[in-house]
Amino acid sequence: MPIIGSQNILTPVGELIMEIRDLIPDPVDDPSQDGAAFSLASILRFINHAGEEMCQAAPIIEDWYGIPSEQGMDVYELDSKVVDVRQLFYDLWPCWRSPEYNGIFTSKISSRSYFFGPHTSHYVPKIHVWPCADRSGFTTTLSAGITITDRIIPLTATGTGVTGFRPYGLMKIDNEIILYRTVDSTLNQIRQVLRGQYGTTPVAHLISAPVTELNIMMKVSRLPQPILSINDPFEVPAGLIPILETGVMAHIRMIEQEFQEAKSLRTEFDSAVKEIATKGNKIRQGTSIRVGSDGPLLYGGRVIVP
């Protein structure tokens, strides 16, 4: 039986820190403490850098992300952690990926399909969705506060209630992104939700907190959320931790001026990431399973082998 909406599917980074300390060696009894050779801040920085390098080169983390549309707008800024957009839906309509030079129409044209494509690639990536949006994402507020575990979202009725939301999709309360599957326009509620999506954290929200429909939904590959403390969740799939450890050790050996070993570890790390990028991710955490000729199989209760 799956654990619906569980927030305990990620590994705290403290265990990984202790494994790296054993490899240096720079032993400590508590992962939150500094070692004799490397501070905790340095280890966290090395882990973040290695994770970012992995995810820049290969689709290690694939996730759903969303932004609200703006009526008359066709270019949108994305979160800086987005590496690539694989699929995109506007108001649940699938959009075709196409070169941006084909986007010569910016006004709403009801007889033409929607398209999308990269607009810029730098620290703040942008995406072009054309023709431009014919409506803005629905906004409202919470009619009552919710706790970190609540899975019924009470909304303030505005105009015709909450019917401005698509029947399913993504929404954001404050900074938390939530997946939802049922809109109850009679009770003005959103139900059947998964809290804390796209690496955001489920938190309590106060009455009148802003609620925004993210009606431009996209399947993306992205960078992991930065790790700032030993209690932060670790998003790189567990089966890929040995590769990430190799990348961290390459950083450490370089600082120790063990240049030959650092070069060897870096070559091993780059080769492993390149294989993932060219042949597909061979090991993924078993959080979602499709069994059949067109899907992967659960292996060992932990990882998926396509």
ZIJOZI-V390199 format. One line per field, one symbol per residue. ss: DSSP state (H for helix, E for strand, - for the rest). psi: psi as a letter, one per 40 degrees, with the letter a starting at -180 (. if undefined). A space follows every 50 residues. Layout:
ss->???
psi->???
This chain:
ss->----------EEHHHHHHHHHHHH---------------HHHHHHHHHHH HHHHHHH---EEEEEEE-------EEE----EEEEEEEEE--EE-EE--H HH------------EEEEEE-----EEEEE--------EEEE---E---- --EEE-------------EEEEE--EEEEEEEEE----EEEEEEEEE--- ----E----EEEEE-EEEEEEE----------EE---HHHHHHHHHHHHH HHHHH---HHHHHHHHHHHHHHHHHHHHH----EE------E--E-EEE- --EEE-
psi->hihhehefeihiedddddddddedighidheeiiiddhiddddddddddd dddddddigdhhihiiiiihheiehiiiieehdihdiihhfehhihhiid eegeheihhdeiiiiiiidihadgiiihhiiiieiihhiaiheiiiideh ehhhihhhbfbeediieiaiihhbehhhhiehhhedefihigihififei hhiiiiieihhhhgegiihiiiiihiheieeiihehideedddddddddd dddddefgddddddddddddddddddddeihehiigehhhhadeiiihhe edihh.
